[in-house]
Amino acid sequence: MNIRQICGSALISGLVGAAVGLGVAKIAAPEFVSKQYQELPARYPAYGAVAGVVVGACQCAILQLKKQRDQEDLKQ
Protein backbone atom coordinates (compact mmCIF):
# COMPACT_ATOMS: atom_id res chain seq x y z
CA MET A 1 0.00 0.00 0.00
CA ASN A 2 1.11 3.52 -0.75
CA ILE A 3 1.24 5.33 2.60
CA ARG A 4 1.92 8.72 1.00
CA GLN A 5 -1.24 8.46 -1.05
CA ILE A 6 -3.26 7.48 2.01
CA CYS A 7 -1.88 10.40 4.02
CA GLY A 8 -2.55 12.81 1.16
CA SER A 9 -6.11 11.59 0.81
CA ALA A 10 -6.63 11.86 4.56
CA LEU A 11 -5.26 15.40 4.59
CA ILE A 12 -7.43 16.62 1.73
CA SER A 13 -10.58 15.01 3.07
CA GLY A 14 -9.77 16.39 6.52
CA LEU A 15 -9.61 19.90 5.09
CA VAL A 16 -12.92 19.36 3.32
CA GLY A 17 -14.43 18.02 6.55
CA ALA A 18 -13.20 21.07 8.46
CA ALA A 19 -14.73 23.37 5.85
CA VAL A 20 -18.05 21.54 6.09
CA GLY A 21 -17.87 21.75 9.89
CA LEU A 22 -17.21 25.48 9.67
CA GLY A 23 -20.21 25.90 7.39
CA VAL A 24 -22.43 23.93 9.74
CA ALA A 25 -21.20 26.02 12.67
CA LYS A 26 -22.24 29.21 10.84
CA ILE A 27 -25.63 27.81 9.84
CA ALA A 28 -26.59 26.06 13.08
CA ALA A 29 -26.21 28.82 15.66
CA PRO A 30 -27.59 27.57 18.97
CA GLU A 31 -30.56 29.31 20.55
CA PHE A 32 -29.79 27.99 24.02
CA VAL A 33 -28.15 30.11 26.71
CA SER A 34 -26.15 27.33 28.38
CA LYS A 35 -22.38 27.74 28.08
CA GLN A 36 -22.06 24.13 26.90
CA TYR A 37 -24.31 24.81 23.91
CA GLN A 38 -22.75 28.19 23.11
CA GLU A 39 -19.28 26.63 22.75
CA LEU A 40 -20.48 23.65 20.68
CA PRO A 41 -20.30 25.30 17.20
CA ALA A 42 -16.62 26.08 17.78
CA ARG A 43 -15.98 22.32 17.89
CA TYR A 44 -17.76 21.48 14.62
CA PRO A 45 -14.70 22.15 12.38
CA ALA A 46 -12.59 19.84 14.54
CA TYR A 47 -15.24 17.12 14.43
CA GLY A 48 -15.52 17.52 10.66
CA ALA A 49 -11.75 17.35 10.22
CA VAL A 50 -11.44 14.16 12.28
CA ALA A 51 -14.32 12.53 10.43
CA GLY A 52 -12.78 13.58 7.09
CA VAL A 53 -9.38 12.15 7.97
CA VAL A 54 -10.85 8.82 9.03
CA VAL A 55 -13.14 8.51 6.02
CA GLY A 56 -10.49 9.64 3.53
CA ALA A 57 -7.79 7.33 4.85
CA CYS A 58 -10.11 4.33 5.01
CA GLN A 59 -11.49 4.93 1.54
CA CYS A 60 -8.04 5.26 -0.01
CA ALA A 61 -6.75 2.16 1.79
CA ILE A 62 -9.77 0.12 0.66
CA LEU A 63 -9.33 1.24 -2.95
CA GLN A 64 -5.65 0.28 -2.88
CA LEU A 65 -6.43 -3.12 -1.38
CA LYS A 66 -9.08 -3.70 -4.02
CA LYS A 67 -6.63 -2.86 -6.82
CA GLN A 68 -4.06 -5.18 -5.29
CA ARG A 69 -6.60 -8.00 -5.00
CA ASP A 70 -7.78 -7.50 -8.57
CA GLN A 71 -4.19 -7.69 -9.83
CA GLU A 72 -3.60 -10.90 -7.89
CA ASP A 73 -6.79 -12.40 -9.34
CA LEU A 74 -5.63 -11.59 -12.89
CA LYS A 75 -2.30 -13.37 -12.32
CA GLN A 76 -4.01 -16.62 -11.40
C-alpha positions as CSV (number, residue, x, y, z in Angstrom):
1,M,0.0,0.0,0.0
2,N,1.1,3.5,-0.8
3,I,1.2,5.3,2.6
4,R,1.9,8.7,1.0
5,Q,-1.2,8.5,-1.1
6,I,-3.3,7.5,2.0
7,C,-1.9,10.4,4.0
8,G,-2.6,12.8,1.2
9,S,-6.1,11.6,0.8
10,A,-6.6,11.9,4.6
11,L,-5.3,15.4,4.6
12,I,-7.4,16.6,1.7
13,S,-10.6,15.0,3.1
14,G,-9.8,16.4,6.5
15,L,-9.6,19.9,5.1
16,V,-12.9,19.4,3.3
17,G,-14.4,18.0,6.5
18,A,-13.2,21.1,8.5
19,A,-14.7,23.4,5.8
20,V,-18.0,21.5,6.1
21,G,-17.9,21.8,9.9
22,L,-17.2,25.5,9.7
23,G,-20.2,25.9,7.4
24,V,-22.4,23.9,9.7
25,A,-21.2,26.0,12.7
26,K,-22.2,29.2,10.8
27,I,-25.6,27.8,9.8
28,A,-26.6,26.1,13.1
29,A,-26.2,28.8,15.7
30,P,-27.6,27.6,19.0
31,E,-30.6,29.3,20.6
32,F,-29.8,28.0,24.0
33,V,-28.1,30.1,26.7
34,S,-26.1,27.3,28.4
35,K,-22.4,27.7,28.1
36,Q,-22.1,24.1,26.9
37,Y,-24.3,24.8,23.9
38,Q,-22.7,28.2,23.1
39,E,-19.3,26.6,22.8
40,L,-20.5,23.6,20.7
41,P,-20.3,25.3,17.2
42,A,-16.6,26.1,17.8
43,R,-16.0,22.3,17.9
44,Y,-17.8,21.5,14.6
45,P,-14.7,22.1,12.4
46,A,-12.6,19.8,14.5
47,Y,-15.2,17.1,14.4
48,G,-15.5,17.5,10.7
49,A,-11.8,17.4,10.2
50,V,-11.4,14.2,12.3
51,A,-14.3,12.5,10.4
52,G,-12.8,13.6,7.1
53,V,-9.4,12.2,8.0
54,V,-10.9,8.8,9.0
55,V,-13.1,8.5,6.0
56,G,-10.5,9.6,3.5
57,A,-7.8,7.3,4.8
58,C,-10.1,4.3,5.0
59,Q,-11.5,4.9,1.5
60,C,-8.0,5.3,0.0
61,A,-6.8,2.2,1.8
62,I,-9.8,0.1,0.7
63,L,-9.3,1.2,-2.9
64,Q,-5.6,0.3,-2.9
65,L,-6.4,-3.1,-1.4
66,K,-9.1,-3.7,-4.0
67,K,-6.6,-2.9,-6.8
68,Q,-4.1,-5.2,-5.3
69,R,-6.6,-8.0,-5.0
70,D,-7.8,-7.5,-8.6
71,Q,-4.2,-7.7,-9.8
72,E,-3.6,-10.9,-7.9
73,D,-6.8,-12.4,-9.3
74,L,-5.6,-11.6,-12.9
75,K,-2.3,-13.4,-12.3
76,Q,-4.0,-16.6,-11.4
